[in-house]
Amino acid sequence: MGTLLLFIIVLSLLVFVHEFGHFIVAKRMGMKVDEFGFGFPPRLWGVKREETTYSINWIPLGGFVKIKGESGEYAHEMDSFASKKAWQRFLVLVAGVGMNLVLAAVLFSIGYLSGLPSVIDETLPSSARVADEAITVMQVVEGSPAAEAGIVEGDEIVSVDGQVFDSDAGAREYLLAHSASGVAMVVHRSNALDRTYNLASAYLPSVDTTGVGIAFVSTGLVSYPFFQAVGQGVWTTIQLTAEVVKAFYGLIRDLIVTQHVGVDLSGPVGIAVMTGQVAAMGLIYLLQFTAILSINLAIINIFPFPALDGGRVLFLLIEKFRGRPVNQRIEIAAHNLGFMLLMALVVLVTYKDLVTFSDEIVGAIKNVISI
């Protein structure tokens, strides 16, 4: 129940910020907003304030802002979306994406004020304050001795053969020198007792090298003074946005070239489970996770697919290129079809999540029943 509540809070924040971007910019541009809704219809509850209805709807997988004339009608009325200049409509369409990026920067900045989980290396500014340093496993090679022993990503290396290391470089050198004959590695996992794993290096075909099969880095909670925290928050948002764009490009490229998706996709159920897992690690991790989700939401929404913000921007660009709007019925049909395809994708990914996370879901249901 706690995981579900956290998921709803995180989702509500992301959706509210996104739709508030559309809402406030539309208002600033002199457009009438008929409805500001959380979730998709049918409507659960609504209240009208001045000219706008604020609603909560039954399907909590998104939200919307209904702007007068957004589908091309009322083009001759000055308070409609359709009557405004192209640059004004463009700003309204991208405002939600912009607000999600702003939210990510704000959350990262808050995190850097109190201490945000980060990789510790020589590029870290001298003004950075580091706490809770650890050597953290970032990758486990499938089929490797480490994977077969049960080591997972996120585990912390406490010691190797009784030796405690100040940096990942020292631990790496020791493993290279001694893992062939076998080592005893003590590992710490969140909310669990430390455990000792006996590992010996082996040939790893997938990476064409010999080792125990883990990649690790030095990590810690990194904080900065106020203004530097804000700067680092903005810079982290820019860097992660670029990385997410590259990841989506790779996903689409693989899908077109090989008809295979090389990464795991998660829908609402998967994100809800991950929210609970991250929250168990601490509030600061949940803050970081929410910021990353906000960036992902921004990138997905700007993708030029009908029903998404990017799809509407695409039709706006077509209008500028042609010198006249696309036929209203064609655009509406495209957006409706796009929405149905997106909902079908959500259903498919949700089914996959239910299969993948079945144990976690059953455990959560049992906990609720036993209360």
C-alpha positions in Angstrom: 0.0 0.0 0.0 2.9 2.4 0.8 4.5 1.7 -2.6 1.2 2.4 -4.4 0.8 5.7 -2.5 4.3 6.8 -3.2 3.8 5.9 -6.9 0.6 8.0 -7.0 2.4 10.9 -5.3 5.4 10.8 -7.8 3.1 10.4 -10.8 0.8 13.2 -9.6 3.8 15.5 -9.2 5.2 14.7 -12.7 1.8 15.1 -14.4 0.8 18.2 -12.5 4.0 20.0 -13.3 3.8 19.0 -17.0 0.2 20.0 -17.4 0.7 23.2 -15.4 3.3 24.2 -18.0 0.7 24.0 -20.8 -1.9 25.7 -18.5 0.1 28.7 -17.4 1.6 29.4 -20.8 -1.8 29.1 -22.5 -3.2 31.6 -20.0 -0.2 33.9 -20.6 -0.9 33.8 -24.3 -4.5 34.8 -23.8 -6.1 31.4 -24.5 -9.1 30.1 -22.7 -8.5 26.8 -20.8 -11.7 24.8 -20.6 -10.3 22.0 -18.4 -7.2 21.1 -16.4 -7.5 17.3 -15.7 -5.4 14.7 -13.9 -5.8 11.2 -15.3 -7.9 10.3 -18.4 -11.8 10.2 -18.5 -14.3 9.1 -17.4 -14.3 11.9 -14.8 -14.3 11.0 -11.1 -14.5 14.6 -9.7 -14.5 18.1 -11.0 -14.9 21.7 -9.9 -15.2 24.8 -12.0 -13.3 28.0 -11.1 -14.0 31.0 -13.4 -13.7 29.6 -16.9 -11.7 26.4 -16.1 -12.9 23.0 -14.8 -10.3 21.3 -12.6 -10.9 17.5 -12.7 -9.7 14.2 -11.4 -10.4 11.2 -13.7 -10.6 7.5 -13.3 -7.5 6.4 -15.4 -4.5 7.7 -13.5 -1.9 7.3 -16.3 -1.5 10.9 -17.3 -3.4 14.2 -17.6 -4.5 16.9 -19.9 -5.2 20.5 -20.4 -8.2 21.2 -22.7 -7.6 24.5 -24.5 -10.3 26.2 -26.5 -9.7 25.7 -30.2 -6.8 23.3 -29.8 -8.1 21.1 -32.6 -8.5 24.0 -35.0 -12.0 25.2 -34.2 -12.9 28.8 -33.1 -10.1 30.1 -35.3 -11.8 33.6 -35.5 -12.2 34.0 -31.7 -9.3 35.8 -30.0 -9.2 33.5 -26.9 -8.8 30.3 -28.9 -5.6 28.3 -29.5 -6.2 28.2 -33.3 -6.4 32.0 -33.5 -2.9 32.6 -32.1 0.4 32.9 -34.0 2.5 29.8 -34.7 5.2 30.8 -32.2 2.6 31.2 -29.4 1.1 27.8 -30.1 4.6 26.3 -30.2 5.4 27.7 -26.8 2.2 26.2 -25.3 2.9 22.8 -26.8 6.5 22.6 -25.5 5.7 24.2 -22.1 5.0 20.8 -20.5 8.3 19.4 -21.6 10.1 22.5 -20.4 8.5 22.3 -17.0 9.5 18.6 -16.6 13.1 19.6 -17.3 12.8 22.5 -14.8 11.4 20.1 -12.2 14.3 17.7 -12.7 16.8 20.6 -12.3 15.0 21.7 -9.1 15.0 18.2 -7.7 18.7 17.6 -8.5 19.6 21.0 -7.0 17.8 20.1 -3.8 19.6 16.8 -3.8 23.0 18.5 -4.2 22.2 20.8 -1.2 21.8 17.8 1.1 23.9 15.2 -0.6 23.1 13.3 -3.9 24.4 9.8 -4.7 27.2 10.4 -7.3 30.3 8.8 -8.7 33.5 10.0 -7.1 36.3 10.6 -9.5 39.0 13.2 -10.3 36.6 15.4 -12.1 34.7 16.3 -8.9 35.1 20.0 -8.0 37.2 20.9 -5.0 34.2 22.6 -3.4 32.3 19.3 -3.3 31.6 17.7 0.0 31.5 13.9 0.1 29.9 11.7 2.7 29.2 7.9 3.0 31.9 6.9 0.5 31.6 3.3 -0.8 32.7 1.1 -3.7 29.5 0.3 -5.6 28.9 -2.5 -8.1 27.5 -0.8 -11.3 27.4 -3.9 -13.6 27.4 -7.6 -13.2 28.2 -9.7 -16.3 25.6 -12.3 -17.0 26.9 -15.9 -16.4 30.0 -14.6 -14.6 31.2 -16.0 -11.2 29.8 -12.9 -9.5 26.4 -13.3 -11.1 26.2 -17.0 -10.3 27.2 -16.2 -6.7 24.3 -13.7 -6.4 26.0 -10.3 -6.5 23.7 -7.7 -8.0 24.0 -4.1 -9.2 24.0 -1.6 -6.3 25.8 -3.9 -3.9 28.7 -2.3 -2.0 32.1 -3.9 -1.7 33.0 -3.8 2.0 36.3 -5.7 1.8 38.3 -8.3 -0.2 40.2 -10.9 1.8 39.8 -8.7 4.8 41.3 -5.6 3.2 39.3 -2.4 3.1 40.0 -0.1 0.1 39.8 3.7 0.0 39.0 3.7 -3.8 37.8 1.5 -6.6 41.2 1.7 -8.2 42.8 -0.1 -5.2 40.1 -2.8 -5.1 40.4 -3.3 -8.9 44.2 -3.8 -8.7 43.8 -6.3 -5.9 41.3 -8.3 -7.8 43.4 -8.4 -10.9 46.3 -9.7 -8.9 44.5 -12.3 -6.7 41.2 -13.3 -8.2 42.7 -16.1 -10.2 43.4 -18.1 -7.0 40.1 -17.0 -5.4 39.1 -14.2 -3.1 36.6 -13.7 -0.3 34.5 -10.6 -1.0 32.3 -9.1 1.7 29.3 -7.3 0.2 26.7 -4.9 1.8 23.2 -4.8 0.4 20.6 -2.2 1.4 18.3 -3.5 4.2 20.3 -6.8 4.5 23.1 -8.3 6.5 26.6 -8.2 5.0 27.5 -11.4 3.1 30.7 -13.0 2.1 31.1 -14.4 -1.5 34.0 -16.6 -2.5 34.9 -15.7 -6.1 37.5 -16.9 -8.6 38.0 -15.4 -12.0 36.9 -17.2 -15.1 36.8 -16.5 -18.9 33.9 -14.2 -19.8 32.9 -14.8 -23.4 30.5 -11.9 -23.6 33.2 -9.3 -22.9 36.2 -11.4 -24.1 38.2 -11.1 -20.9 39.0 -12.9 -17.7 37.6 -11.8 -14.3 35.0 -12.3 -11.7 32.4 -10.3 -13.7 31.8 -7.1 -11.9 32.4 -3.4 -12.7 32.4 -1.0 -9.8 33.1 2.6 -9.0 33.6 4.8 -6.0 30.4 6.5 -4.9 29.2 8.8 -2.2 26.7 11.5 -1.2 28.0 14.7 -2.9 26.8 18.1 -1.7 27.7 21.7 -2.7 27.1 25.2 -1.4 23.7 26.8 -2.6 24.7 28.4 -5.9 27.0 25.6 -6.9 24.2 23.1 -6.0 21.9 24.9 -8.4 24.5 25.0 -11.1 25.2 21.3 -10.7 21.5 20.5 -10.7 21.1 22.3 -14.1 24.2 20.6 -15.5 23.2 17.2 -14.3 19.8 17.7 -16.0 21.4 18.7 -19.3 23.8 15.7 -19.2 21.1 13.2 -18.3 18.7 14.6 -21.0 21.4 14.1 -23.6 21.9 10.5 -22.3 18.2 9.7 -22.4 18.0 11.1 -26.0 20.9 8.9 -27.0 19.2 5.9 -25.3 15.9 6.5 -27.2 17.8 6.9 -30.4 19.5 3.6 -29.9 16.2 1.9 -29.0 14.5 3.2 -32.1 17.5 2.3 -34.3 17.6 -1.2 -33.0 13.8 -1.6 -33.4 14.0 -0.5 -37.1 17.3 -2.3 -38.0 17.0 -5.6 -36.0 13.3 -5.6 -35.0 14.5 -6.2 -31.5 14.4 -3.9 -28.4 17.7 -4.3 -26.6 16.5 -2.7 -23.3 13.8 -3.5 -20.8 10.7 -1.2 -21.0 8.6 -0.7 -18.0 5.1 0.7 -17.7 3.1 1.9 -14.7 3.3 -1.3 -12.8 7.1 -1.6 -13.3 7.6 2.0 -12.3 5.5 1.6 -9.2 7.6 -1.4 -8.1 10.8 0.5 -8.8 9.5 3.5 -6.9 9.0 1.3 -3.8 12.5 -0.3 -4.2 14.1 3.2 -4.6 12.1 4.6 -1.7 13.4 1.8 0.6 16.9 3.1 -0.1 16.0 6.5 1.3 14.3 9.8 0.5 17.3 11.2 -1.4 17.3 8.2 -3.8 13.5 8.7 -4.4 14.2 12.4 -5.2 16.9 11.4 -7.7 14.6 8.7 -9.2 11.8 11.3 -9.6 14.1 13.7 -11.4 15.2 11.0 -13.8 11.5 10.0 -14.4 10.7 13.7 -15.1 13.4 13.8 -17.8 12.2 10.6 -19.4 8.6 12.0 -19.4 9.9 15.2 -21.1 11.7 13.2 -23.9 8.8 10.9 -24.5 6.4 13.7 -24.8 8.5 15.7 -27.3 8.7 12.6 -29.6 7.0 13.5 -32.9 4.2 10.9 -32.6 0.5 11.8 -32.8 -1.3 12.4 -29.5 2.0 13.5 -27.9 3.2 17.1 -27.6 5.8 16.4 -30.2 3.2 15.1 -32.6 1.3 18.3 -32.3 4.5 20.3 -32.8 5.0 18.2 -36.0 1.6 19.2 -37.4 2.4 22.8 -36.5 5.7 22.6 -38.5 3.8 21.0 -41.4 1.4 23.9 -41.3 4.3 26.4 -41.5 5.8 24.5 -44.4 2.5 24.3 -46.4 1.3 27.7 -45.5 -2.0 26.4 -44.3 -3.2 24.1 -41.5 -3.6 20.3 -42.0 -7.2 19.3 -42.5 -8.8 19.3 -39.0 -10.4 15.9 -39.4 -7.2 14.3 -40.6 -5.2 15.8 -37.6 -7.9 14.7 -35.1 -8.0 11.2 -36.6 -4.2 11.0 -36.4 -4.1 12.0 -32.8 -7.0 9.6 -31.9 -5.2 6.8 -33.6 -1.9 7.7 -31.9 -3.7 7.7 -28.5 -5.1 4.3 -29.1 -1.7 2.9 -30.1 -0.1 4.4 -27.0 -2.8 2.8 -24.8 -2.2 -0.5 -26.5 1.5 -0.2 -25.8 0.7 0.6 -22.2 -1.4 -2.5 -21.9 1.3 -4.7 -23.5 4.1 -3.2 -21.3 1.8 -3.5 -18.2 1.3 -7.2 -18.9 5.0 -7.7 -19.2 5.5 -5.9 -15.9 2.9 -8.1 -14.2 4.8 -11.2 -15.3 8.2 -9.7 -14.4 7.2 -8.3 -11.0 4.7 -11.0 -10.1 6.5 -12.0 -6.9 6.7 -8.4 -5.7 3.0 -7.8 -6.5 1.9 -11.0 -4.7 4.0 -10.1 -1.7 2.5 -6.6 -1.6 -1.1 -8.0 -1.8 -0.3 -10.4 1.0 1.0 -7.6 3.2 -2.2 -5.6 2.6 -4.4 -8.6 3.4 -2.5 -9.3 6.6 -3.0 -5.8 8.0 
